[in-house]
Amino acid sequence: MKQEYLEAGKIVSTFGVRGEVKLQPWCDGADFLRPFRTLYIDGAPRRVVSSRVHKDMLIVQFEGVEDVSAAMALKDKVVTFARADAKLPEGRFFIADILGARVVDEAGAEVGRLTEVLDLPAGQVYVVQGESEHTIPNRPEFILGVDTDSGLIRVHMIEGL
């Protein structure tokens, strides 16, 4: 079952003196989070008064947080968003929806389960644990299909993966 709330990032510090906080995004980036009007802290909804991108961070003003002291109380908090509020382009999905997915090769033979997705400078790499560990680049020539509903990823295996 897909999670109703997904991690957006972490509040790493205050910003200025008017209660804004600096949110380090753990998703596609700060631009992805800008449209959200409600984010969640400790499971409680917090209305977003304003947000803007600044140096790969999201600067957020939450309703009721009007000074540095109130903003400081939010430092190190993990922020989530409701899946229902997210608008993903066709064919895109959340990493949380594929972690634990079965990974099979073109013939349908079991390769293992997806245990981790690494964000490396050259792109994402899927870590698959089976009889041995495989690292598979998230590129169309290797990842043939991802079905988040059934939790299945089809891959093209080559020597060395």
TORGU-893836 format. One record per residue (C-alpha): x, y, z. Coordinates in steps of 0.1 Angstrom, whole numbers. Example, Ala and Ser with C-alpha at 12.3 -4.5 7.8 and 13.67 -1.06 7.14 Angstrom:
<atoms>
+-------+-------+-------+
!  east ! north !    up !
+-------+-------+-------+
!   123 !   -45 !    78 !
!   137 !   -11 !    71 !
+-------+-------+-------+
</atoms>
This chain:
<atoms>
+-------+-------+-------+
!  east ! north !    up !
+-------+-------+-------+
!     0 !     0 !     0 !
!    13 !    34 !    -9 !
!    21 !    58 !    19 !
!    -3 !    87 !    23 !
!    24 !   111 !    34 !
!    59 !   113 !    19 !
!    90 !   130 !    33 !
!    97 !   164 !    17 !
!   128 !   173 !    35 !
!   142 !   187 !    68 !
!   142 !   222 !    83 !
!   179 !   230 !    87 !
!   178 !   265 !   100 !
!   160 !   298 !   103 !
!   162 !   324 !    75 !
!   161 !   361 !    84 !
!   142 !   375 !   114 !
!   106 !   371 !   104 !
!   101 !   335 !   112 !
!   110 !   319 !    78 !
!   128 !   286 !    78 !
!   152 !   270 !    54 !
!   139 !   235 !    42 !
!   164 !   211 !    26 !
!   145 !   191 !     1 !
!   148 !   153 !    -1 !
!   127 !   151 !   -33 !
!   132 !   163 !   -68 !
!   141 !   197 !   -55 !
!   128 !   229 !   -40 !
!   108 !   238 !   -71 !
!    88 !   206 !   -67 !
!    77 !   217 !   -32 !
!    69 !   254 !   -40 !
!    33 !   248 !   -50 !
!    23 !   231 !   -18 !
!     0 !   252 !     4 !
!     0 !   227 !    33 !
!    30 !   208 !    46 !
!    30 !   186 !    77 !
!    53 !   187 !   107 !
!    50 !   159 !   133 !
!    19 !   148 !   115 !
!     1 !   181 !   120 !
!    -9 !   203 !    90 !
!     9 !   236 !    87 !
!    -3 !   262 !    63 !
!    23 !   277 !    40 !
!    20 !   315 !    38 !
!    48 !   319 !    13 !
!    77 !   299 !    -2 !
!   106 !   306 !   -25 !
!   137 !   289 !   -38 !
!   171 !   301 !   -25 !
!   203 !   282 !   -33 !
!   186 !   248 !   -38 !
!   167 !   253 !    -5 !
!   131 !   262 !     0 !
!   125 !   292 !    22 !
!    91 !   288 !    39 !
!    69 !   310 !    60 !
!    44 !   289 !    80 !
!    13 !   305 !    93 !
!    17 !   314 !   130 !
!    56 !   314 !   128 !
!    64 !   350 !   129 !
!    98 !   354 !   146 !
!   132 !   337 !   149 !
!   122 !   320 !   182 !
!    92 !   303 !   167 !
!   112 !   293 !   136 !
!   140 !   280 !   158 !
!   116 !   256 !   174 !
!   111 !   239 !   140 !
!   148 !   233 !   134 !
!   157 !   197 !   126 !
!   120 !   187 !   120 !
!   112 !   164 !    91 !
!    85 !   179 !    68 !
!    61 !   157 !    49 !
!    35 !   164 !    22 !
!     2 !   146 !    13 !
!     5 !   123 !   -17 !
!   -29 !   136 !   -28 !
!   -15 !   171 !   -31 !
!    13 !   161 !   -54 !
!    10 !   165 !   -91 !
!    35 !   142 !  -109 !
!    40 !   142 !  -147 !
!    29 !   111 !  -166 !
!    53 !    83 !  -161 !
!    69 !    97 !  -130 !
!    67 !    81 !   -95 !
!    80 !    85 !   -60 !
!   110 !    65 !   -50 !
!    91 !    54 !   -19 !
!    67 !    36 !   -42 !
!    94 !    13 !   -57 !
!   116 !     5 !   -26 !
!   111 !   -32 !   -19 !
!    99 !   -39 !   -54 !
!   107 !   -72 !   -71 !
!   132 !   -69 !   -98 !
!   132 !   -94 !  -127 !
!   151 !   -97 !  -159 !
!   137 !   -98 !  -194 !
!   130 !  -135 !  -192 !
!   111 !  -130 !  -159 !
!   139 !  -145 !  -137 !
!   141 !  -130 !  -102 !
!   171 !  -107 !   -98 !
!   162 !   -95 !   -62 !
!   145 !   -66 !   -45 !
!   152 !   -29 !   -48 !
!   167 !   -19 !   -15 !
!   180 !    16 !   -22 !
!   182 !    43 !   -48 !
!   214 !    63 !   -49 !
!   216 !    98 !   -63 !
!   250 !   100 !   -79 !
!   265 !   128 !  -100 !
!   260 !   106 !  -132 !
!   224 !    98 !  -123 !
!   204 !    75 !  -101 !
!   215 !    39 !   -95 !
!   192 !    12 !   -82 !
!   207 !   -11 !   -56 !
!   191 !   -46 !   -59 !
!   197 !   -73 !   -33 !
!   193 !  -109 !   -45 !
!   217 !  -138 !   -42 !
!   242 !  -110 !   -47 !
!   240 !   -73 !   -48 !
!   236 !   -55 !   -81 !
!   239 !   -18 !   -89 !
!   218 !    -9 !  -120 !
!   219 !    26 !  -135 !
!   185 !    41 !  -139 !
!   187 !    45 !  -176 !
!   163 !    33 !  -203 !
!   188 !     7 !  -217 !
!   188 !   -10 !  -183 !
!   154 !    -2 !  -167 !
!   128 !   -16 !  -191 !
!    97 !   -10 !  -170 !
!    85 !     1 !  -136 !
!    50 !    -9 !  -124 !
!    44 !     8 !   -91 !
!     9 !    -8 !   -87 !
!    23 !   -44 !   -88 !
!    57 !   -35 !   -73 !
!    77 !   -49 !  -102 !
!   107 !   -36 !  -121 !
!   119 !   -52 !  -153 !
!   156 !   -48 !  -161 !
!   181 !   -57 !  -188 !
!   210 !   -73 !  -172 !
!   245 !   -72 !  -187 !
!   278 !   -87 !  -174 !
!   291 !   -66 !  -146 !
!   258 !   -53 !  -132 !
+-------+-------+-------+
</atoms>
